[in-house]
Amino acid sequence: MSEQRLRVLVLAGKHTSSEQVVRELSAQFDVEVFDDVDAAMAALRNGSYEAVFSDVGGFLPLERCVAEQQAELVLNTIGEGVCVIDEAGRCVWSNPRMKGFPAEVYERVVQTCKSAREIFVHQVSPMHASEDLDLRTKKFGFQVGDDRYFEMFVSPVTDGEGRIKQVVAVVWDASRGRRLQQKIDTIDAAGRELVRLESESLRDLNVADRLRLLEEKIVRYTNDLMNFDHFNIRLLNKKNNRLELVMSVGLPPEANEVDLYASPEGNGISGYVAATGRSYICHDVEKDPRYVPGLDHAKSSLTVPLRLHDKVLGVFNIESQTPGAFTEDDRQFAEIFGRYIAVALNILDLLVVERYTVSGRLAENVVREMAAPLNDIVTETQMLLDSADGDTRLRDGLRRIIDNVELIRKAVKDAAEGTRTVIGCDQVQSEKEDIMCGKRVLVADDEVNIRNTIGDVLTKLGCEVVTCKDGHEAVQVIDDAPLDLIISDIRMPHRNGYEIFAAARRTDDNVPVILMTGFGYDPHHSIVRASQEGLHAVLFKPFKIDQLLEEVRKAFGEVPEHEDAEA
């Protein structure tokens, strides 16, 4: 099969001979000769040629024809719709993209062009004739249906006398940009709501209620943000590198019971994200070796780190039953929202301290601690702001996020770290109480001063006390023999507070449990989870011994005098 030869167009000159040129070109190319300029121009419009030969007289018309052909090629292949509207409001030309828009879009474009032309005509009316007119391109936008938004530029075309003869419109589908704007608005609203834990209406809530309220807000705004209905949040326990479950929505119990650790290999996508600090989009769970089964019939997932400045606190994992459900936009916005979640959890811990600390407040230290993670949010939002040229609503939403950082800074000013002690123990009398005599009590805390102090006080009052230095020992004691009361810290090696509570429930549904916590994270949210299942009380370090004894007496069935008087 012979090789196809390149095509060459030759326009024969009226005053010069082109026969020799045609003979030489024909040896290597397929040559088409035209004697008429119009015929040559028609051939150029309808065909494809590698080269054009012409004498000077015919060259300029052919050059103009080639330029027009290239311009039409550009207009016909660009991603935007382009149309020309005449004085009567008729569309005299449009490119294929414009013709491909739905009829409703086409009609809105034509109507907008008519309105724009009236604006331009008004600007060049006699009453404005003496003004230095600047007929700049104008931008318009309109919505079609519930979820499609279009934007367009309209420019005037004037004749030699400055009269507006036509307008040209460039139209594009801006629905994606609008959806991004809606996500920005949702993040902005979520950020404001997540930090409103110091408001007047919440001051009388106990910490368990505050924690529960925060979780409800996270769930609600996660749904609103990107319609995430199946997700979980795991926070990193720095002592054992384990990713402990905080909350789970729409995932089966067996998925939540999987033990995961912050490791790039062998611990699923969540372990990889926690170890590396890099987000991960799994487009197809069946083809991804890192995926650990979660949602029933899951097809794709998105996992982002929860960051507090340069530290990874945990992971935010979302799953979908649709293949390829997550995009880079989803990743970017989930990362920003994840930072808000991390900051909100830290604020909540700081507010707990503010509420229960009796030794004073170290406000400036707290503000310094929070400055860096808040600056990270500002930096990432500013990057989006710098790339949002021309979109006023999007820029306004991003600026609101930056403004809300100030709200967060204000929220943490009254927080401080508590001490590791029990206050007032030296005032307890060594006199046994009937209600406590013979009661078997477990005291578990990895702080030796706390467990020994509580143990000594309860022993003086008649209790039989067993102390444990970690969660593993505590669970063994719970499983070995019946107990009348369990007092446990929520942050210990090997087991967290909720796991201690759950172990107690497995052996005896009625045994009262008192959990203790101080400054720092409750990464597994033991307080919330246990409160929902019958936790007796929570004590916030540093607490007074009177507070502890009051809760112990209640656990053993004694009604405080002030409650009896009220009854």
HULIN-V320970 format. One record per residue. N is the residue number from 1. RES is the residue in one letter. SS is DSSP state (H for helix, E for strand, L for the rest). PHI is phi in whole degrees, -180 to 180 (none if undefined). Layout:
N_RES_SS_PHI / N_RES_SS_PHI
//
This chain:
1_M_L_none / 2_S_L_-73 / 3_E_L_-72 / 4_Q_L_-69 / 5_R_L_-90 / 6_L_L_-72 / 7_R_E_-100 / 8_V_E_-133 / 9_L_E_-103 / 10_V_E_-124 / 11_L_E_-100 / 12_A_L_-66 / 13_G_L_-80 / 14_K_L_-77 / 15_H_L_-117 / 16_T_L_-128 / 17_S_L_-89 / 18_S_L_-116 / 19_E_H_-63 / 20_Q_H_-66 / 21_V_H_-61 / 22_V_H_-65 / 23_R_H_-63 / 24_E_H_-70 / 25_L_H_-68 / 26_S_H_-65 / 27_A_L_-66 / 28_Q_L_-124 / 29_F_L_-129 / 30_D_E_-84 / 31_V_E_-106 / 32_E_E_-117 / 33_V_E_-108 / 34_F_E_-127 / 35_D_L_-96 / 36_D_L_-117 / 37_V_H_-62 / 38_D_H_-62 / 39_A_H_-66 / 40_A_H_-65 / 41_M_H_-65 / 42_A_H_-63 / 43_A_H_-66 / 44_L_H_-63 / 45_R_H_-68 / 46_N_H_-100 / 47_G_L_-129 / 48_S_L_-126 / 49_Y_L_-129 / 50_E_L_-86 / 51_A_E_-155 / 52_V_E_-130 / 53_F_E_-118 / 54_S_E_-157 / 55_D_L_-78 / 56_V_H_-59 / 57_G_H_-63 / 58_G_H_-103 / 59_F_H_-69 / 60_L_H_-61 / 61_P_H_-60 / 62_L_H_-67 / 63_E_H_-62 / 64_R_H_-64 / 65_C_H_-65 / 66_V_H_-64 / 67_A_H_-62 / 68_E_H_-63 / 69_Q_H_-64 / 70_Q_H_-66 / 71_A_H_-62 / 72_E_H_-66 / 73_L_H_-62 / 74_V_H_-63 / 75_L_H_-63 / 76_N_H_-83 / 77_T_H_-114 / 78_I_L_-67 / 79_G_L_-77 / 80_E_L_-95 / 81_G_E_-81 / 82_V_E_-130 / 83_C_E_-147 / 84_V_E_-119 / 85_I_E_-114 / 86_D_E_-87 / 87_E_L_-62 / 88_A_L_-85 / 89_G_L_82 / 90_R_L_-98 / 91_C_E_-82 / 92_V_E_-96 / 93_W_E_-163 / 94_S_E_-152 / 95_N_L_-86 / 96_P_H_-56 / 97_R_H_-62 / 98_M_H_-64 / 99_K_H_-67 / 100_G_L_-83 / 101_F_L_-69 / 102_P_L_-57 / 103_A_H_-57 / 104_E_H_-65 / 105_V_H_-67 / 106_Y_H_-58 / 107_E_H_-66 / 108_R_H_-66 / 109_V_H_-64 / 110_V_H_-62 / 111_Q_H_-65 / 112_T_H_-66 / 113_C_H_-63 / 114_K_H_-62 / 115_S_H_-64 / 116_A_H_-65 / 117_R_H_-63 / 118_E_H_-63 / 119_I_H_-65 / 120_F_H_-64 / 121_V_H_-63 / 122_H_H_-61 / 123_Q_H_-68 / 124_V_L_-104 / 125_S_L_-68 / 126_P_H_-54 / 127_M_H_-67 / 128_H_H_-111 / 129_A_L_-62 / 130_S_L_-83 / 131_E_L_-84 / 132_D_L_-82 / 133_L_L_-75 / 134_D_L_-132 / 135_L_L_-81 / 136_R_L_-81 / 137_T_L_-62 / 138_K_E_-113 / 139_K_E_-106 / 140_F_E_-133 / 141_G_E_-145 / 142_F_E_-154 / 143_Q_E_-111 / 144_V_E_-125 / 145_G_L_71 / 146_D_L_-91 / 147_D_L_-136 / 148_R_E_-120 / 149_Y_E_-130 / 150_F_E_-119 / 151_E_E_-127 / 152_M_E_-154 / 153_F_E_-107 / 154_V_E_-122 / 155_S_E_-125 / 156_P_E_-83 / 157_V_E_-117 / 158_T_E_-109 / 159_D_L_-90 / 160_G_L_-63 / 161_E_L_-99 / 162_G_L_85 / 163_R_L_-82 / 164_I_E_-83 / 165_K_E_-96 / 166_Q_E_-146 / 167_V_E_-128 / 168_V_E_-114 / 169_A_E_-118 / 170_V_E_-116 / 171_V_E_-123 / 172_W_E_-144 / 173_D_E_-82 / 174_A_L_-102 / 175_S_H_-61 / 176_R_H_-62 / 177_G_H_-61 / 178_R_H_-67 / 179_R_H_-64 / 180_L_H_-62 / 181_Q_H_-62 / 182_Q_H_-64 / 183_K_H_-67 / 184_I_H_-60 / 185_D_H_-61 / 186_T_H_-68 / 187_I_H_-62 / 188_D_H_-60 / 189_A_H_-65 / 190_A_H_-64 / 191_G_H_-60 / 192_R_H_-67 / 193_E_H_-72 / 194_L_H_-65 / 195_V_L_-99 / 196_R_L_-86 / 197_L_L_-93 / 198_E_L_-110 / 199_S_L_-69 / 200_E_H_-56 / 201_S_H_-71 / 202_L_H_-105 / 203_R_L_-65 / 204_D_L_-89 / 205_L_L_-77 / 206_N_L_-77 / 207_V_H_-66 / 208_A_H_-60 / 209_D_H_-66 / 210_R_H_-64 / 211_L_H_-62 / 212_R_H_-63 / 213_L_H_-63 / 214_L_H_-62 / 215_E_H_-63 / 216_E_H_-61 / 217_K_H_-67 / 218_I_H_-61 / 219_V_H_-63 / 220_R_H_-62 / 221_Y_H_-76 / 222_T_H_-66 / 223_N_H_-64 / 224_D_H_-70 / 225_L_H_-63 / 226_M_H_-142 / 227_N_L_57 / 228_F_L_-83 / 229_D_L_-106 / 230_H_L_-132 / 231_F_E_-157 / 232_N_E_-144 / 233_I_E_-124 / 234_R_E_-119 / 235_L_E_-112 / 236_L_E_-84 / 237_N_E_-88 / 238_K_L_-65 / 239_K_L_-72 / 240_N_L_-125 / 241_N_L_66 / 242_R_E_-88 / 243_L_E_-92 / 244_E_E_-98 / 245_L_E_-69 / 246_V_E_-101 / 247_M_E_-152 / 248_S_E_-145 / 249_V_E_-130 / 250_G_L_77 / 251_L_L_-107 / 252_P_L_-70 / 253_P_H_-56 / 254_E_H_-64 / 255_A_H_-70 / 256_N_H_-78 / 257_E_L_-87 / 258_V_L_-69 / 259_D_L_-80 / 260_L_E_-127 / 261_Y_E_-128 / 262_A_L_-74 / 263_S_L_-151 / 264_P_L_-68 / 265_E_L_-131 / 266_G_L_81 / 267_N_L_-133 / 268_G_H_70 / 269_I_H_-68 / 270_S_H_-62 / 271_G_H_-63 / 272_Y_H_-64 / 273_V_H_-65 / 274_A_H_-65 / 275_A_H_-78 / 276_T_H_-98 / 277_G_L_76 / 278_R_L_-106 / 279_S_L_-68 / 280_Y_E_-145 / 281_I_E_-104 / 282_C_E_-103 / 283_H_L_-77 / 284_D_L_-146 / 285_V_L_-65 / 286_E_L_-72 / 287_K_L_-106 / 288_D_L_-103 / 289_P_L_-68 / 290_R_L_-82 / 291_Y_L_-69 / 292_V_L_-105 / 293_P_L_-51 / 294_G_L_-132 / 295_L_L_-65 / 296_D_L_-59 / 297_H_L_62 / 298_A_L_-66 / 299_K_L_-120 / 300_S_E_-154 / 301_S_E_-152 / 302_L_E_-134 / 303_T_E_-131 / 304_V_E_-126 / 305_P_E_-76 / 306_L_E_-96 / 307_R_E_-107 / 308_L_E_-126 / 309_H_L_60 / 310_D_L_-95 / 311_K_E_-107 / 312_V_E_-92 / 313_L_E_-87 / 314_G_E_173 / 315_V_E_-137 / 316_F_E_-118 / 317_N_E_-113 / 318_I_E_-120 / 319_E_E_-128 / 320_S_E_-140 / 321_Q_L_-90 / 322_T_L_-109 / 323_P_L_-64 / 324_G_L_58 / 325_A_L_-77 / 326_F_L_-116 / 327_T_L_-116 / 328_E_H_-64 / 329_D_H_-62 / 330_D_H_-59 / 331_R_H_-61 / 332_Q_H_-62 / 333_F_H_-74 / 334_A_H_-65 / 335_E_H_-64 / 336_I_H_-63 / 337_F_H_-63 / 338_G_H_-63 / 339_R_H_-65 / 340_Y_H_-62 / 341_I_H_-61 / 342_A_H_-62 / 343_V_H_-65 / 344_A_H_-63 / 345_L_H_-64 / 346_N_H_-68 / 347_I_H_-59 / 348_L_H_-61 / 349_D_H_-62 / 350_L_H_-68 / 351_L_H_-70 / 352_V_H_-59 / 353_V_H_-63 / 354_E_H_-59 / 355_R_H_-78 / 356_Y_H_-115 / 357_T_L_-73 / 358_V_L_-110 / 359_S_L_-99 / 360_G_L_110 / 361_R_L_-125 / 362_L_L_-113 / 363_A_H_-59 / 364_E_H_-65 / 365_N_H_-64 / 366_V_H_-64 / 367_V_H_-60 / 368_R_H_-64 / 369_E_H_-63 / 370_M_H_-86 / 371_A_H_-61 / 372_A_H_-65 / 373_P_H_-63 / 374_L_H_-67 / 375_N_H_-63 / 376_D_H_-62 / 377_I_H_-62 / 378_V_H_-61 / 379_T_H_-62 / 380_E_H_-66 / 381_T_H_-68 / 382_Q_H_-64 / 383_M_H_-62 / 384_L_H_-66 / 385_L_H_-63 / 386_D_H_-66 / 387_S_L_-97 / 388_A_L_-103 / 389_D_L_-61 / 390_G_L_85 / 391_D_L_-101 / 392_T_H_-63 / 393_R_H_-65 / 394_L_H_-64 / 395_R_H_-66 / 396_D_H_-63 / 397_G_H_-64 / 398_L_H_-67 / 399_R_H_-65 / 400_R_H_-64 / 401_I_H_-61 / 402_I_H_-62 / 403_D_H_-63 / 404_N_H_-71 / 405_V_H_-59 / 406_E_H_-65 / 407_L_H_-62 / 408_I_H_-66 / 409_R_H_-60 / 410_K_H_-68 / 411_A_H_-68 / 412_V_L_-99 / 413_K_L_-67 / 414_D_L_-100 / 415_A_L_-112 / 416_A_L_-157 / 417_E_L_-87 / 418_G_L_-85 / 419_T_L_-91 / 420_R_L_-102 / 421_T_L_-158 / 422_V_E_-114 / 423_I_E_-89 / 424_G_L_87 / 425_C_H_-65 / 426_D_H_-69 / 427_Q_H_-94 / 428_V_L_-77 / 429_Q_L_-79 / 430_S_L_-82 / 431_E_L_-132 / 432_K_L_-67 / 433_E_L_-111 / 434_D_L_-57 / 435_I_L_-68 / 436_M_L_-105 / 437_C_L_-60 / 438_G_L_81 / 439_K_L_-76 / 440_R_E_-93 / 441_V_E_-124 / 442_L_E_-100 / 443_V_E_-120 / 444_A_E_-121 / 445_D_L_-163 / 446_D_L_-78 / 447_E_L_-88 / 448_V_H_-61 / 449_N_H_-65 / 450_I_H_-66 / 451_R_H_-67 / 452_N_H_-70 / 453_T_H_-63 / 454_I_H_-63 / 455_G_H_-60 / 456_D_H_-63 / 457_V_H_-64 / 458_L_H_-67 / 459_T_H_-65 / 460_K_H_-58 / 461_L_L_-89 / 462_G_L_113 / 463_C_L_-79 / 464_E_E_-97 / 465_V_E_-107 / 466_V_E_-115 / 467_T_E_-109 / 468_C_E_-134 / 469_K_L_-96 / 470_D_L_-156 / 471_G_H_-68 / 472_H_H_-63 / 473_E_H_-62 / 474_A_H_-62 / 475_V_H_-65 / 476_Q_H_-62 / 477_V_H_-63 / 478_I_H_-61 / 479_D_H_-76 / 480_D_H_-78 / 481_A_L_-153 / 482_P_L_-63 / 483_L_L_-128 / 484_D_L_-96 / 485_L_E_-162 / 486_I_E_-124 / 487_I_E_-120 / 488_S_E_-140 / 489_D_E_-73 / 490_I_L_-88 / 491_R_E_-123 / 492_M_L_-139 / 493_P_L_-62 / 494_H_L_76 / 495_R_L_-146 / 496_N_E_-97 / 497_G_H_-59 / 498_Y_H_-67 / 499_E_H_-66 / 500_I_H_-64 / 501_F_H_-60 / 502_A_H_-64 / 503_A_H_-63 / 504_A_H_-63 / 505_R_H_-66 / 506_R_H_-66 / 507_T_H_-91 / 508_D_L_-157 / 509_D_L_-64 / 510_N_L_-102 / 511_V_L_-69 / 512_P_E_-73 / 513_V_E_-127 / 514_I_E_-114 / 515_L_E_-102 / 516_M_E_-119 / 517_T_E_-151 / 518_G_L_-135 / 519_F_L_-67 / 520_G_L_119 / 521_Y_L_-79 / 522_D_L_-110 / 523_P_L_-61 / 524_H_L_-98 / 525_H_L_52 / 526_S_H_-57 / 527_I_H_-62 / 528_V_H_-64 / 529_R_H_-66 / 530_A_H_-71 / 531_S_H_-60 / 532_Q_L_-70 / 533_E_L_-117 / 534_G_L_106 / 535_L_L_-59 / 536_H_L_-73 / 537_A_E_-163 / 538_V_E_-128 / 539_L_E_-119 / 540_F_E_-109 / 541_K_L_-71 / 542_P_L_-81 / 543_F_E_-114 / 544_K_E_-82 / 545_I_H_-61 / 546_D_H_-62 / 547_Q_H_-63 / 548_L_H_-62 / 549_L_H_-65 / 550_E_H_-61 / 551_E_H_-70 / 552_V_H_-64 / 553_R_H_-62 / 554_K_H_-61 / 555_A_H_-63 / 556_F_L_-89 / 557_G_L_101 / 558_E_L_-86 / 559_V_L_-91 / 560_P_L_-58 / 561_E_H_-58 / 562_H_H_-67 / 563_E_H_-72 / 564_D_H_-65 / 565_A_H_-66 / 566_E_H_-66 / 567_A_L_-65
//
